[in-house]
């Protein structure tokens, strides 16, 4: 990488475009502005970055499948190619359906008529995904061989649950149900691998304390999570499946709507993952913890990591959104600012090894979907005429994924000088030694910024990535 900078502004005047820079020729000479200091010496690194991405839900797959083949492939190149696109390298894939389905039916990989069971998993299969989702995943892997898949269930099959429904309820609290559900999850990992899409990590349950009454979900309290882990962990090892188990997969802090439905005395917020990680019987099987963005602050990740430094942090969901009355301009500005501060910089400054948003693509109404989330947006919008419009979260994520490669080492960075409180940053050293530094101006006035020998002007609300060639340690 050469010395260069790339900028996106909240008014969309610049969209991952070149940013004018100047180079300091000698030692500091009275620079008045924000200086970003980066520690590159031995032993100063933090977490290894695995990648950034989104989710290819059934809704996304249906929209992309409707495009003419050349347009569809061009979109996939734009998403996943490290050279001709933005190099997305992580996809979080639902096991069965999430809230985002193309029709009106929610599904799992082992649905049987009401009143029946399938403890032998004779009806298990991923044929539904083979129709549209898996072909797209295979093409994404061709475009980016470093692509990793994180698999997540929204619900166990209805016949395994207390209410006989994919919406709400709990896993039936009996050993045979923990055993069959563990076999179900392992079967998914095996089926995807056989289909050419290996699973890198598996979370136990999407938002285990979210009780949304309209979409697939399942309450999974700490006691049930412990019981499931102690069956699933050994089963994955027994079957020779190299997949990492992640706990929690929920918000930085408990949302008031979720809190109202949590049984009295059940651990919430950081107490939930801490209960799993502090129990030797479950901690031995967990690689780490996953977080979402919908309540709280990314600093929670550092609090947990400080308590359990040998366990990884993953950031696995944050959708773009817009209010019903928001103009396109307001939605773009607000989303860029929020995702820059809290997601691409906030999550990674707080130990996240991945940055994953939510839907890769949605239509202009935030669908298709059967129920629920009408205010969500995807990385891109597939317009009614087939055009693809990138949204603010696409550009925010691209500032990370295009310049920070899997395996990059996150480095400590600190802003000093006049206006430094307005400029959060995160720095990485790529596997080839090049530096990539993300900067965001969360304030309302322009700031001159200096990163190493590079100087630039950072407008209010802007997100910038600065790239620098390899330098000697502590240069």
Steps between C-alpha positions, in 0.01 A plus 500: 500500500616852425446803717142590418165577658141419409197689624122473532305805615152509657365717217608225254714750307789255542432125493816304577680746277856632509573744780757772445806457720831672555818349639707635785860515386669516839440492877188664641500874434230647718212303349173616654237234467442136581803271499424127494774298668535129416701248703664249266772352719534132593236379744277802444245331275147421604261259321545342158231615260304224326288714271191709435173411336126455526236225468364342186148435631223340297371851426840604361539182299157537342574857391838408352362188332245711311771707336628405154804275537756765391355758740488248784862400451608862475335561836679204656832619359431842649432347842763229530795551266803632690630663180195603298264554794499581870626159611231389746639194675239398761138390457274418794248250372170400663444131574149482362316828467550830671246782496598569139330247274389552141150361554269457796632172640765462767696177489780293654708213361273235657134596483237230552119519531362629829490228763784299347866475604818398319760390755684307229520819288371304204346815353807720551632675192619826346315467169324830571835680513624318191235676292652849525719555808771236458577577133562862599717394793709276276553783253595734785764247611635481146538877495656513847659173615555657844123528556389361836145399593352540847180294540221603737161345586200725557292207625517127552244302298152549643473137614794555736337801671266559790242686290522299177577817302803664340391827662573529872517212743802309628683178431329219691707456815581132479823313416367341182415845361843644575649194333285517186542876468878463524485235225283737294756780524789266423305363202471854363876549522554169322241572231644842421852358481375231261339776292832682467448758776696414816382659823768684698300579814164418652305715744256326733201726445424833338408749774414239765301744713306672219128422518378657174145364458496512118817331373700181562673494835560289808577592856824332608586584858838440657401164650382368164801647321728316743316173445515537121869593494593194705335276241586692183868564575594134543282401203678740265836365616382140469395564140826673416332832423743792528244764592521760776212536746398854596273594788248781556456660151294787638523870580768688690235569765155358564223676307202605716266300275708188564537565872124494545491140377805361682411273794585647842854422608625399155836659411482775236745729322863408570394273786365258236825436309700531822298217652593277205867603491553467876364145509781255410246247372385740228799732457714214369274472195458872427736694274343829601198726505298677230336843528231708326459878490135573576542611861794606713853593397794314346701560816319199645719282278814628671349446845436135419834454328683641803335231714564219251807597294539152351157513333434679171246774430292494182263771379226323305202726426404863448240600244466833333162661562296805417199675649176503306527876447874508427616636167764306310753769592423482873508120503838499325653762729371349824595144406850591382572687822359227724667206325832683474510580871345190655557218251806520275705696756316438828475123471857450379651734760327275752657172391258381231660253258209535258267781396177365356197712417169333408330457161731520201215629281135602547236661281386865529244410769755315714382157388399255393394374842198333654474712813672738730792714391369751247758769583815296428729558204762282336853580397342568163148554371388297199267742326180391327671537162798288609744785563714460811539802728767482772388635836704677766578177682654362180749787489567484874577129480705544181733742680597197708464200268670652196815602684532265800567142400425182697790437734572870557613592850306771681741755649451745786429852374437824683400846384666800665492872449232757434169334411620147580179414688313529170717250311479133598733272307604140455821377340607170344818350364420276205677166449734668249598769752294786354300716740133590466357762736130586523403848623157649569410858581207469740499873562344792316810687384780415258824368651852488358636150571849354487569125477871427491624721215157541337287809556142556393185697575219298663152652442221461757350152495752365249657155507853465361739210451869591478739243352875502564783278373688275744714686752762389752361412846417808707564725197 
